[in-house]
């Protein structure tokens, strides 16, 4: 089993506090590497991957809303 798979398998068993510590450690590593960082402030870091995931989520929500509006239109 790879190290990444081992970490992913262990994460669900961690407490919220332990997950917060992991997240803080990851933010520190991102800051050291400065790789793919978009924003780094008191609230944490935002990476290119974060922005892509947020954009995808927004576009999917917009698409669902458009589909619902189209389905609710009465035929002419």
Protein Blocks (a to p, Z undefined) as FASTA:
>chain_A
ZZklmmmmmmmmpcfklmmmmmmmmmmmmmmnopoiabdcfkbccdfklmmmmmmmmmmm
mmmmmmmmmmmpccZZ
